[in-house]
Amino acid sequence: PYTIGLLRSTPKLEENRDRLQEIKGVVPNPFDVARGCAFHPRCDRATDDCRQIQPELREMNSGHWVQCWNAEK
């Protein structure tokens, strides 16, 4: 979900938009990161697992790594 949000917020030359799509919420303080996944407060797919347990970094496909409980969705 974080990567999807980043890609949606990237300007595209072929589109004429007044505003970029933003990732809702506030970037967390790096010295006071929330429990669980650091992105869960800003993620529309967050579950109880996301709020409590930090996901492991794992390889989905060759060279494609994720750290998300909901990467398959």
N, CA and C atoms as a LAMMPS dump frame, in Angstrom:
ITEM: TIMESTEP
0
ITEM: NUMBER OF ATOMS
219
ITEM: BOX BOUNDS ff ff ff
-5.0000000000000000e+02 5.0000000000000000e+02
-5.0000000000000000e+02 5.0000000000000000e+02
-5.0000000000000000e+02 5.0000000000000000e+02
ITEM: ATOMS id mol type element x y z
1 1 1 N 0.801 -1.221 0
2 1 2 C 0 0 0
3 1 3 C 0.841 1.283 0
4 2 1 N 1.998 1.269 0.683
5 2 2 C 2.851 2.459 0.712
6 2 3 C 3.37 2.763 -0.69
7 3 1 N 3.866 1.751 -1.385
8 3 2 C 4.396 1.955 -2.739
9 3 3 C 3.3 2.417 -3.686
10 4 1 N 2.108 1.851 -3.557
11 4 2 C 0.973 2.281 -4.391
12 4 3 C 0.692 3.76 -4.146
13 5 1 N 0.694 4.179 -2.87
14 5 2 C 0.485 5.589 -2.549
15 5 3 C 1.55 6.481 -3.156
16 6 1 N 2.796 6.049 -3.095
17 6 2 C 3.88 6.834 -3.701
18 6 3 C 3.717 6.957 -5.206
19 7 1 N 3.39 5.856 -5.854
20 7 2 C 3.225 5.888 -7.308
21 7 3 C 2.052 6.774 -7.725
22 8 1 N 0.976 6.759 -6.965
23 8 2 C -0.178 7.605 -7.279
24 8 3 C 0.103 9.082 -7.052
25 9 1 N 1.077 9.396 -6.218
26 9 2 C 1.386 10.797 -5.937
27 9 3 C 2.459 11.37 -6.862
28 10 1 N 2.953 10.562 -7.784
29 10 2 C 3.986 11.001 -8.72
30 10 3 C 3.351 11.767 -9.881
31 11 1 N 3.851 12.954 -10.206
32 11 2 C 3.288 13.694 -11.345
33 11 3 C 3.574 12.983 -12.664
34 12 1 N 2.63 13.075 -13.568
35 12 2 C 2.774 12.47 -14.89
36 12 3 C 2.613 13.566 -15.94
37 13 1 N 3.524 13.593 -16.897
38 13 2 C 3.513 14.649 -17.906
39 13 3 C 2.25 14.643 -18.751
40 14 1 N 1.69 13.461 -19.023
41 14 2 C 0.53 13.379 -19.903
42 14 3 C -0.775 13.783 -19.222
43 15 1 N -0.746 13.957 -17.901
44 15 2 C -1.951 14.338 -17.173
45 15 3 C -1.838 15.789 -16.728
46 16 1 N -2.929 16.488 -16.811
47 16 2 C -2.962 17.881 -16.365
48 16 3 C -3.813 17.943 -15.097
49 17 1 N -3.151 17.868 -13.944
50 17 2 C -3.864 17.903 -12.672
51 17 3 C -3.45 19.142 -11.892
52 18 1 N -4.395 19.679 -11.155
53 18 2 C -4.075 20.818 -10.294
54 18 3 C -3.3 20.368 -9.063
55 19 1 N -3.675 19.202 -8.499
56 19 2 C -3.029 18.693 -7.295
57 19 3 C -2.653 17.235 -7.484
58 20 1 N -1.577 16.839 -6.844
59 20 2 C -1.186 15.437 -6.833
60 20 3 C -2.024 14.7 -5.804
61 21 1 N -2.212 13.406 -6.008
62 21 2 C -2.9 12.597 -5.008
63 21 3 C -1.952 12.43 -3.833
64 22 1 N -2.445 12.642 -2.637
65 22 2 C -1.583 12.59 -1.464
66 22 3 C -1.845 11.333 -0.652
67 23 1 N -0.849 10.977 0.15
68 23 2 C -1.003 9.909 1.127
69 23 3 C -1.525 10.594 2.384
70 24 1 N -2.727 10.245 2.814
71 24 2 C -3.368 10.888 3.96
72 24 3 C -2.579 10.655 5.243
73 25 1 N -2.718 11.568 6.177
74 25 2 C -2.105 11.419 7.482
75 25 3 C -0.805 12.195 7.612
76 26 1 N -0.123 11.946 8.712
77 26 2 C 1.107 12.654 9.05
78 26 3 C 2.267 11.669 9.069
79 27 1 N 3.382 12.061 8.501
80 27 2 C 4.582 11.222 8.519
81 27 3 C 5.007 11.059 9.979
82 28 1 N 5.237 9.81 10.42
83 28 2 C 5.58 9.603 11.836
84 28 3 C 6.964 10.143 12.187
85 29 1 N 7.117 10.499 13.449
86 29 2 C 8.402 10.925 13.983
87 29 3 C 9.327 9.707 13.97
88 30 1 N 10.501 9.784 13.341
89 30 2 C 11.38 8.616 13.262
90 30 3 C 11.902 8.153 14.629
91 31 1 N 11.787 9.005 15.646
92 31 2 C 12.228 8.635 16.985
93 31 3 C 11.089 8.107 17.853
94 32 1 N 9.867 8.121 17.305
95 32 2 C 8.698 7.657 18.053
96 32 3 C 7.768 6.909 17.104
97 33 1 N 8.272 5.84 16.509
98 33 2 C 7.513 5.071 15.525
99 33 3 C 6.457 4.232 16.24
100 34 1 N 5.268 4.18 15.668
101 34 2 C 4.165 3.417 16.239
102 34 3 C 4.496 1.926 16.282
103 35 1 N 3.839 1.22 17.171
104 35 2 C 3.978 -0.233 17.256
105 35 3 C 3.433 -0.855 15.965
106 36 1 N 3.984 -1.983 15.566
107 36 2 C 3.535 -2.66 14.345
108 36 3 C 4.171 -2.054 13.115
109 37 1 N 3.456 -2.089 12.034
110 37 2 C 3.923 -1.515 10.77
111 37 3 C 3.979 0.006 10.897
112 38 1 N 5.087 0.603 10.501
113 38 2 C 5.253 2.055 10.616
114 38 3 C 4.255 2.817 9.748
115 39 1 N 3.719 2.191 8.711
116 39 2 C 2.791 2.859 7.791
117 39 3 C 1.329 2.68 8.202
118 40 1 N 1.034 1.832 9.185
119 40 2 C -0.37 1.512 9.488
120 40 3 C -1.258 2.714 9.812
121 41 1 N -0.765 3.783 10.455
122 41 2 C -1.672 4.911 10.711
123 41 3 C -2.159 5.61 9.431
124 42 1 N -1.446 5.407 8.335
125 42 2 C -1.786 6.081 7.075
126 42 3 C -2.295 5.119 6.013
127 43 1 N -2.478 3.858 6.357
128 43 2 C -2.814 2.818 5.384
129 43 3 C -4.301 2.479 5.43
130 44 1 N -4.951 2.466 4.27
131 44 2 C -6.376 2.124 4.22
132 44 3 C -6.616 0.613 4.274
133 45 1 N -5.56 -0.185 4.282
134 45 2 C -5.691 -1.647 4.381
135 45 3 C -5.246 -2.191 5.743
136 46 1 N -4.948 -1.322 6.702
137 46 2 C -4.403 -1.744 7.987
138 46 3 C -5.378 -2.64 8.754
139 47 1 N -4.833 -3.683 9.337
140 47 2 C -5.595 -4.621 10.156
141 47 3 C -5.035 -4.594 11.578
142 48 1 N -5.618 -5.393 12.465
143 48 2 C -5.089 -5.478 13.833
144 48 3 C -3.646 -5.965 13.84
145 49 1 N -3.307 -6.922 12.968
146 49 2 C -1.918 -7.381 12.874
147 49 3 C -0.994 -6.216 12.526
148 50 1 N -1.406 -5.385 11.591
149 50 2 C -0.59 -4.239 11.177
150 50 3 C -0.335 -3.296 12.345
151 51 1 N -1.321 -3.144 13.204
152 51 2 C -1.221 -2.22 14.334
153 51 3 C -0.379 -2.77 15.482
154 52 1 N -0.193 -4.096 15.529
155 52 2 C 0.474 -4.724 16.662
156 52 3 C 1.843 -5.337 16.356
157 53 1 N 2.012 -5.885 15.15
158 53 2 C 3.202 -6.673 14.826
159 53 3 C 3.881 -6.106 13.583
160 54 1 N 5.164 -5.819 13.68
161 54 2 C 5.9 -5.343 12.509
162 54 3 C 6.093 -6.499 11.535
163 55 1 N 5.717 -6.319 10.272
164 55 2 C 5.882 -7.404 9.303
165 55 3 C 7.35 -7.653 8.966
166 56 1 N 7.662 -8.893 8.647
167 56 2 C 9.013 -9.277 8.231
168 56 3 C 9.239 -8.852 6.779
169 57 1 N 10.473 -8.534 6.448
170 57 2 C 10.843 -8.264 5.067
171 57 3 C 10.927 -9.603 4.349
172 58 1 N 10.192 -9.738 3.226
173 58 2 C 10.197 -11.01 2.495
174 58 3 C 10.173 -10.759 0.995
175 59 1 N 10.693 -11.721 0.274
176 59 2 C 10.769 -11.605 -1.181
177 59 3 C 9.504 -12.194 -1.798
178 60 1 N 8.732 -11.358 -2.499
179 60 2 C 7.496 -11.803 -3.159
180 60 3 C 7.824 -12.485 -4.488
181 61 1 N 8.644 -11.841 -5.264
182 61 2 C 9.123 -12.345 -6.544
183 61 3 C 10.625 -12.074 -6.578
184 62 1 N 11.306 -12.628 -7.536
185 62 2 C 12.745 -12.424 -7.638
186 62 3 C 13.076 -10.926 -7.695
187 63 1 N 13.772 -10.434 -6.669
188 63 2 C 14.167 -9.041 -6.625
189 63 3 C 13.088 -8.081 -6.154
190 64 1 N 11.908 -8.578 -5.798
191 64 2 C 10.795 -7.734 -5.348
192 64 3 C 10.499 -8.049 -3.884
193 65 1 N 10.924 -7.15 -2.998
194 65 2 C 10.802 -7.356 -1.558
195 65 3 C 9.686 -6.503 -0.992
196 66 1 N 8.976 -7.04 -0.007
197 66 2 C 7.895 -6.309 0.66
198 66 3 C 8.028 -6.461 2.173
199 67 1 N 7.461 -5.516 2.882
200 67 2 C 7.371 -5.595 4.333
201 67 3 C 5.959 -5.147 4.688
202 68 1 N 4.991 -6.033 4.39
203 68 2 C 3.579 -5.699 4.528
204 68 3 C 2.777 -6.969 4.764
205 69 1 N 1.843 -6.903 5.719
206 69 2 C 0.964 -8.052 5.979
207 69 3 C -0.035 -8.26 4.85
208 70 1 N -0.341 -7.217 4.085
209 70 2 C -1.405 -7.275 3.072
210 70 3 C -0.872 -7.161 1.646
211 71 1 N 0.353 -7.546 1.421
212 71 2 C 0.961 -7.381 0.092
213 71 3 C 0.252 -8.204 -0.984
214 72 1 N -0.334 -9.316 -0.615
215 72 2 C -0.976 -10.18 -1.607
216 72 3 C -2.33 -9.646 -2.056
217 73 1 N -2.89 -8.723 -1.303
218 73 2 C -4.258 -8.229 -1.605
219 73 3 C -4.246 -7.193 -2.691
